[in-house]
Amino acid sequence: MTIELQPASETDAVVGTPDFVAAGAAILDELVALRRDIHAEPEIGLDLPNTQAKVLAALQGLDLEITTGEALTSVVAVLRGGKPGPSVLLRGDMDALPVVEQTGLEYASTNGAMHACGHDLHTSSLVGAAKLLAAHQGDLPGDVIFMFQPGEEGQGGAKIMLDEGLLDVAGERPVAAFAAHVAPAPHGFMGTRPGPVMAGSNHLTVTVHGRGGHGSQPHQTIDPVPVAAEIVLALQTFVTRRFDAFDPIVLSVTGLQAGGTAFNVIPEHAELHATVRTMSAASLERLQAELPRLAEGIASAHGCTADVLFEVMYPVTVNDPAETAAAVATLEETFGPHRLMPLPTPQMGSEDFSFVLDEVPGTFVMFGAAPVGQDLRTAEFNHSPRVIFDDAVLGDEAAALAALAWARLARG
């Protein structure tokens, strides 16, 4: 469905790059209120009706072309600039995690979910960027697409939005895309790097089939439990001995189940689950071919069989080198070079903004949101039920997104 919003009142024309930092500070209280409202009522997955309604309400009064999703409760808003130029895309994710909050904050969630990855800040800062850019719409040299995305936490919401025509909503594909992600890093500092910045994410499932029986008579069974345990250990050796340490892979077995009917019954099956993080297409291709052979071979050596499922979830998040160099220059000019912290290595977490960057060159930026004075050595990290992000950074995060969009459009 398409929603037409009424245009805002006209503002004085501004020549040159606006002072987005000062403007972001001026709307900080408004963004903090929105963030805390979203934080107190988190929603999970692709269906976020309350969050969507809050975003639409926050955008009311801006001269935007708004489209909502069909397979998910996304919001896509297009701001048409008053001057000719290309389009750029800014992303903010909206979904929370199935985590019971333990922060003790006055606005803490009580519904069993939690914005433990900071998406409430991303959503609010993207609303802020829309407001900052809309205030200078007449001088904006092109169009801006604001992508409010559900389902980042494992449901591939970005891919669904792409399939629903995200990149064509402005009439032409964007020339660049940008997103910011908060972390308990030094307050207000920004970090990025060219090339791979976040790992690809994949899911491995191995089901070992044996023959069950009485626990006192293992020789009359084909016990799948020690076979599964051997596969767990072999997976760790496989990663460390078969792959270059400078093309890193992280494989963590996160689930192991067998039996459950009685303590003295050897089960028919054992199953393990693992997350597999990669940094290159070559490593991913090898893993897809060799992991099944490894598990099947170990199972066969013990008289068992193994079913192996390797699911490719998210690709590697790759920052375009040219766009990233320009983005760093923009952020340094906007905030000062002391606010930029180059990331020396990629992070092994994953991001479904990778689907967007597979289609459009752009940059993914980490934004420090640790409370001032917090000991970063002991700070809880993203996805913890006790992680706390300081929403005092929202004005600057909104300003950063707005500045990146403005500067990219100004370059044509």
C-alpha positions in Angstrom: 0.0 0.0 0.0 1.1 3.6 -0.6 0.5 6.4 1.9 0.8 10.1 0.9 1.9 12.4 3.7 1.2 16.1 3.7 4.3 18.3 3.0 5.9 20.2 5.8 5.9 24.0 5.9 8.5 25.7 3.7 11.8 26.5 5.2 14.4 29.0 4.1 16.8 27.8 1.4 20.2 26.9 2.7 23.2 27.2 0.5 26.0 24.7 0.9 26.1 21.8 3.4 23.8 22.2 6.3 25.0 22.0 9.9 23.5 18.6 10.5 25.3 18.2 13.9 23.6 21.3 15.4 20.3 20.3 13.8 20.6 16.8 15.2 21.2 18.2 18.7 18.1 20.3 18.4 15.8 17.3 17.8 17.6 15.0 20.3 14.9 15.0 22.9 12.3 14.1 20.2 14.5 11.2 19.0 15.1 9.9 22.6 11.4 9.9 23.3 10.8 7.9 20.1 13.6 5.4 20.9 12.3 4.8 24.4 8.8 4.3 23.1 10.0 1.7 20.7 12.3 0.1 23.3 9.5 -0.4 25.8 7.4 -2.3 23.2 9.8 -4.4 21.1 8.6 -6.7 18.4 10.3 -9.7 16.8 10.7 -10.9 13.2 9.0 -9.7 10.1 5.7 -8.6 11.6 6.2 -5.4 13.6 2.8 -3.6 13.4 3.2 -1.4 16.4 6.8 -0.3 15.5 5.6 0.4 11.9 2.8 2.6 13.3 5.3 4.5 15.5 7.6 5.1 12.5 4.7 6.3 10.3 3.5 8.7 13.1 7.0 10.0 13.5 7.3 10.8 9.8 3.9 12.5 9.6 4.2 16.0 8.2 7.2 15.4 6.1 7.0 15.6 2.3 7.6 11.9 1.7 6.4 9.2 -0.7 5.8 6.3 1.6 5.3 2.6 0.8 4.7 -0.2 3.3 5.6 -3.8 2.7 3.4 -6.7 1.6 5.3 -9.7 3.1 6.6 -7.8 6.0 5.8 -4.6 7.9 8.5 -2.5 6.3 8.4 1.3 5.6 10.1 2.8 2.6 10.1 6.6 2.4 11.4 8.6 -0.5 12.4 12.3 -0.1 12.5 14.1 -3.5 15.2 16.7 -3.6 14.5 20.1 -5.0 17.5 19.9 -7.3 18.3 17.2 -9.9 20.6 14.4 -9.0 20.8 10.6 -8.2 19.3 8.8 -5.3 21.0 7.3 -2.2 19.6 4.8 0.4 19.8 4.9 4.2 18.9 1.8 6.2 17.6 1.4 9.8 16.4 -2.0 11.1 13.4 -2.2 13.4 13.2 -5.7 14.9 14.1 -6.9 18.4 15.4 -10.2 19.9 13.7 -13.0 22.0 15.7 -11.9 25.0 14.2 -11.1 28.5 15.5 -7.7 29.4 17.5 -7.3 32.6 18.7 -3.7 32.4 16.5 -2.2 35.1 15.9 0.9 32.9 12.7 2.8 33.5 11.6 2.2 29.9 12.7 -1.5 29.9 10.6 -4.0 27.9 8.3 -6.3 29.9 6.9 -8.4 27.1 9.7 -11.0 26.9 11.5 -9.4 23.9 14.3 -6.8 24.0 16.1 -4.4 21.7 19.3 -5.9 22.7 21.1 -5.1 19.5 20.2 -1.4 19.3 17.8 -1.5 16.4 15.5 1.0 18.3 18.4 3.5 18.0 18.8 2.7 14.3 15.1 3.3 13.7 15.0 6.5 15.6 18.2 7.9 14.0 16.8 7.2 10.6 13.7 9.1 11.4 16.0 11.9 12.6 17.9 11.8 9.3 14.7 12.1 7.4 13.7 15.2 9.4 17.2 16.8 9.0 17.2 16.2 5.2 13.6 17.2 4.7 14.3 20.6 6.4 16.6 21.3 3.4 14.6 19.6 0.7 14.7 22.5 -1.7 18.5 22.3 -1.8 18.8 18.6 -1.8 20.6 17.5 -5.0 18.8 14.3 -5.6 16.5 11.8 -3.8 16.9 9.9 -0.5 15.4 6.4 0.1 14.8 5.7 3.8 14.6 1.9 4.4 12.9 0.9 7.7 13.5 -2.8 7.8 12.0 -5.6 9.9 13.5 -9.1 10.2 17.2 -8.3 10.4 17.8 -10.9 13.2 17.9 -14.0 11.0 14.8 -13.6 8.9 16.5 -11.9 5.9 14.1 -8.9 5.9 16.5 -6.9 3.6 16.3 -9.6 1.0 12.5 -9.6 1.1 12.5 -5.8 0.7 14.8 -6.1 -2.3 12.4 -8.7 -3.8 9.5 -6.2 -3.3 11.3 -3.6 -5.4 13.1 -1.5 -2.8 15.8 -0.3 -5.2 13.4 0.9 -7.8 11.1 2.8 -5.5 12.6 6.2 -6.4 12.4 5.5 -10.2 16.1 4.7 -10.5 18.5 2.5 -8.5 20.4 4.3 -5.8 24.1 5.1 -6.5 25.1 4.3 -2.9 23.7 2.9 0.4 24.7 3.6 4.0 23.8 2.2 7.4 25.0 2.7 11.0 25.0 0.1 13.8 25.5 0.9 17.5 27.8 -1.1 19.7 29.1 -0.6 23.3 32.2 1.2 21.9 33.5 4.6 23.0 30.7 7.1 23.2 30.1 8.9 19.8 33.0 7.3 18.0 32.6 5.9 14.5 34.4 3.1 12.9 34.5 1.4 9.5 36.9 -0.1 7.0 37.0 -0.8 3.2 36.3 -4.3 2.0 34.8 -7.0 4.2 33.5 -5.5 7.4 31.1 -8.2 8.7 31.1 -11.9 8.1 28.8 -14.1 6.1 26.5 -16.2 8.2 25.6 -19.9 7.6 23.8 -22.6 9.5 25.1 -26.2 9.7 22.8 -29.1 10.9 24.1 -32.6 11.2 21.8 -35.5 12.1 23.5 -38.8 12.9 21.4 -41.9 12.5 22.3 -45.0 14.5 20.4 -47.9 16.1 19.0 -47.4 19.6 18.8 -49.9 22.5 19.4 -50.4 26.2 22.2 -48.3 27.8 23.6 -51.4 29.5 24.1 -53.1 26.1 25.9 -50.6 23.8 27.4 -53.4 21.8 24.0 -54.4 20.6 23.3 -50.8 19.3 24.9 -48.3 17.0 25.3 -45.4 19.4 25.0 -42.1 17.5 26.0 -40.0 20.6 29.8 -40.5 20.6 29.7 -40.2 16.8 28.1 -36.8 17.1 30.7 -35.9 19.8 33.5 -36.9 17.5 32.1 -34.8 14.7 32.0 -31.8 17.0 35.7 -32.1 17.7 36.5 -32.9 14.1 34.8 -29.7 13.0 37.1 -27.6 15.2 40.2 -29.3 13.8 38.9 -29.0 10.3 38.6 -25.2 10.5 42.0 -24.6 12.1 44.0 -27.0 10.0 42.4 -26.7 6.5 41.9 -23.0 6.1 44.2 -20.0 6.0 44.2 -18.0 9.2 44.1 -14.8 7.2 40.8 -15.8 5.6 39.1 -16.5 8.9 36.3 -18.9 9.6 34.5 -19.2 12.9 32.5 -22.4 13.5 30.7 -22.7 16.8 28.5 -25.7 17.7 25.6 -24.1 19.4 23.3 -27.1 19.9 23.6 -30.8 20.6 20.6 -33.0 21.2 20.1 -36.8 21.6 17.6 -39.1 23.3 15.4 -37.6 25.9 13.1 -40.6 26.5 14.9 -42.1 29.4 18.4 -42.0 31.0 19.1 -45.7 30.2 18.1 -45.6 26.5 20.6 -45.2 23.7 18.8 -43.0 21.2 18.3 -43.7 17.5 19.5 -40.2 16.5 21.8 -37.4 17.6 21.7 -33.9 16.1 24.1 -30.9 16.2 23.7 -27.3 15.1 26.5 -24.8 14.4 26.9 -21.3 13.1 29.5 -20.9 10.5 31.0 -17.5 9.8 33.0 -16.8 6.6 34.9 -13.9 5.0 35.2 -15.1 1.4 33.3 -16.8 -1.4 36.1 -19.3 -1.8 35.9 -20.4 1.8 32.2 -20.7 1.6 32.4 -22.9 -1.5 34.9 -25.2 0.2 32.8 -25.5 3.3 29.7 -26.4 1.3 31.6 -29.2 -0.4 33.8 -30.5 2.4 31.7 -30.3 5.6 29.2 -32.9 4.4 32.1 -35.3 3.5 33.6 -34.8 6.9 30.5 -35.6 8.9 29.4 -38.4 6.6 32.8 -40.0 6.7 33.0 -40.1 10.5 29.5 -41.4 10.7 30.2 -44.2 8.2 33.4 -45.2 10.0 31.2 -46.0 13.1 28.4 -47.7 11.2 26.1 -44.7 11.2 24.8 -42.5 8.5 24.6 -38.7 8.6 22.3 -36.1 7.0 24.0 -32.8 6.6 22.3 -29.5 5.8 24.4 -26.4 5.1 22.2 -23.3 4.8 23.7 -20.1 3.4 22.0 -17.3 5.4 23.7 -13.9 4.9 26.6 -13.0 2.6 29.7 -11.2 3.7 29.0 -7.4 4.3 31.5 -5.7 1.9 32.1 -2.0 2.0 32.9 -0.4 -1.3 36.5 1.0 -1.0 35.7 4.2 -3.0 32.4 4.9 -1.2 34.0 4.1 2.2 37.0 6.5 1.6 34.5 9.3 0.7 32.3 8.4 3.7 35.2 8.6 6.1 36.1 12.0 4.6 32.5 13.2 5.1 32.4 12.0 8.7 35.7 13.6 9.5 34.6 16.9 8.0 31.3 16.7 9.9 32.5 15.6 13.3 36.3 16.1 13.3 38.9 13.4 12.6 39.2 12.6 16.3 35.8 10.9 16.1 36.8 8.3 13.6 38.3 5.0 14.7 39.4 2.7 11.7 38.4 -0.9 12.2 41.6 -2.9 11.8 39.9 -6.2 11.0 36.4 -7.3 10.0 33.9 -8.4 12.7 32.7 -12.0 12.7 29.1 -11.0 13.4 26.9 -10.8 10.3 24.4 -8.3 8.9 21.7 -8.6 6.3 22.5 -5.1 5.0 25.0 -7.3 3.1 22.1 -8.1 0.7 21.8 -4.3 -0.1 25.6 -3.9 -0.5 25.7 -6.8 -2.9 23.5 -4.7 -5.2 24.6 -1.1 -4.4 28.1 0.2 -3.4 28.1 1.7 0.0 29.3 1.7 3.6 28.4 0.1 6.9 29.5 2.2 9.9 29.8 1.1 13.5 28.7 3.8 16.0 29.9 3.8 19.7 26.9 4.1 22.1 28.4 3.1 25.4 27.3 5.3 28.3 29.8 7.9 29.2 32.1 6.6 31.9 31.3 2.9 31.3 34.2 0.5 31.6 34.4 -1.0 28.1 36.4 -4.0 29.4 33.3 -5.2 31.3 30.5 -3.7 29.3 27.8 -6.1 28.1 27.8 -6.6 24.3 25.0 -6.6 21.8 22.4 -9.4 22.4 23.0 -9.5 26.1 19.9 -9.0 28.3 21.9 -6.4 30.3 23.4 -4.4 27.4 22.7 -0.6 27.7 23.1 1.9 24.8 23.2 5.6 25.5 20.5 7.3 23.4 22.3 10.6 23.8 24.1 9.6 20.6 20.9 9.8 18.5 21.4 13.3 17.4 24.9 12.6 16.1 23.8 9.3 14.5 21.0 11.1 12.6 23.4 13.8 11.6 25.9 11.2 10.3 23.3 9.5 8.1 22.1 12.8 6.8 25.6 14.0 6.1 26.5 10.8 4.2 23.4 11.1 2.0 23.9 14.8 1.4 27.6 14.5 0.5 27.1 11.5 -1.8 24.3 13.4 -3.7 26.4 16.5 -3.9 29.1 14.4 -5.7 26.5 13.3 -8.2 
